[in-house]
Amino acid sequence: MHVLAHLHRAANRLTTVRRVASRTIAALALSAALTGCMALDGLSEAPPKLSGKMVAEMSRKGMKPESPVLVRIFKQESELEVWKLDKSGTYALLKTYPMCRWSGKLGPKTTIGDRQAPEGFYHVSTGQLNPNSQYYVSFNLGYPNRLESALGYTGEALMVHGACSSSGCYAMTDQGVGEIYAIVQKALSGGQDNFQVQAFPFRMTAKNMIEHRDDPNMSFWHTLKEGYDAFEVTHREPKVSVCSGRYVFNREFEGGEPADPLAACPAVTNQLEPQAMAKIEAEERKVEAAMTQAIPASSSMSAYVDGGMHPSFRTLLKREGPKKLAASISATKYPISRPEAALADPFAGR
């Protein structure tokens, strides 16, 4: 009986600890919703390592675990791509990951608290990796970058992390972000100074540009598309400069890199990837010509209520509900952020 009583008291204490932990996590989630997806220490164990299966997949594609990486993010499609340099010396797609949650709408982040997930070009170094994130593991995109800071944009701690909760971040499953973390960490430890992250509103095809042509962000998106097209054509990381209040790609300037992101661009001394320019310019002409045509009725879509979710997760959310979905994709047990908004598929009528 003594033993049973002892076990009963121990079980009660464990239940109490779990309740306190649950309330603490809920408080942290509320704080994150108000201030951004802040990464806190102490809630994760050792960082994930590359699996044998992933190493074998890299080998099959002519890649080495320590070879450089590049990440592309697409809001509308709710997908994240990891690319790696292969034996040809150019980047090849390693894997595409479905995104569980992002918040806000299509368009760049400009103000702290606007719930917008950022769009633009970022560079992530080892110091931006967090193996002890409250959302399993994460990496900080480095928002605001030089251009965004010069434009007066505000915000902090914009991450790619685990769980399915976002207030400006890109949220993956724990398994997904763990694998991504292991891939990028290996590349950085193997000698890559930093890896480029390209965050887009959608896959910047002519069709998608045309369908969104009335959006007030279209001028900014035209600039993003220049970088998107440069990578699509060459599969090499575009050189990113900032001047005249915008991104400029694959150019070298008189006097070196522009010091003031808002000042007029200096004279160009060299156009990198000249062999790609004809294809990029042809794509630009295609989009410009199509912009004058009528928008097909089939292209209409409703507005984002608050962010998006990959269709595979939306199906699970409908079938299992937010609590079961949250428990199935993350050990941290964070609730799905604004599940009703996640169910509001802006493409439901297409």
HELIX and SHEET records of a PDB file:
HELIX    1   1 HIS A    2  THR A   35  1                                  34    
HELIX    2   2 GLY A   52  ARG A   60  1                                   9    
HELIX    3   3 THR A  126  GLN A  128  5                                   3    
HELIX    4   4 ARG A  146  ALA A  150  1                                   5    
HELIX    5   5 ASP A  174  SER A  189  1                                  16    
HELIX    6   6 ALA A  206  GLU A  211  1                                   6    
HELIX    7   7 MET A  218  THR A  234  1                                  17    
HELIX    8   8 PRO A  274  ALA A  290  1                                  17    
HELIX    9   9 ALA A  297  SER A  299  5                                   3    
HELIX   10  10 PRO A  311  ILE A  329  1                                  19    
HELIX   11  11 PRO A  339  LEU A  343  1                                   5    
SHEET    1   A 5 TYR A  91  PRO A  98  0                                        
SHEET    2   A 5 GLU A  79  LEU A  85 -1                                        
SHEET    3   A 5 VAL A  69  PHE A  74 -1                                        
SHEET    4   A 5 PHE A 195  PHE A 200  1                                        
SHEET    5   A 5 GLY A 120  VAL A 124 -1                                        
SHEET    1   B 5 ARG A 101  TRP A 102  0                                        
SHEET    2   B 5 TYR A 170  ALA A 171 -1                                        
SHEET    3   B 5 MET A 159  HIS A 161  1                                        
SHEET    4   B 5 TYR A 136  ASN A 140 -1                                        
SHEET    5   B 5 LEU A 129  SER A 133 -1                                        
SHEET    1   C 2 VAL A 240  CYS A 243  0                                        
SHEET    2   C 2 ARG A 246  PHE A 249 -1                                        
SHEET    1   D 2 ARG A 251  PHE A 253  0                                        
SHEET    2   D 2 VAL A 268  GLN A 271 -1                                        
END                                                                             
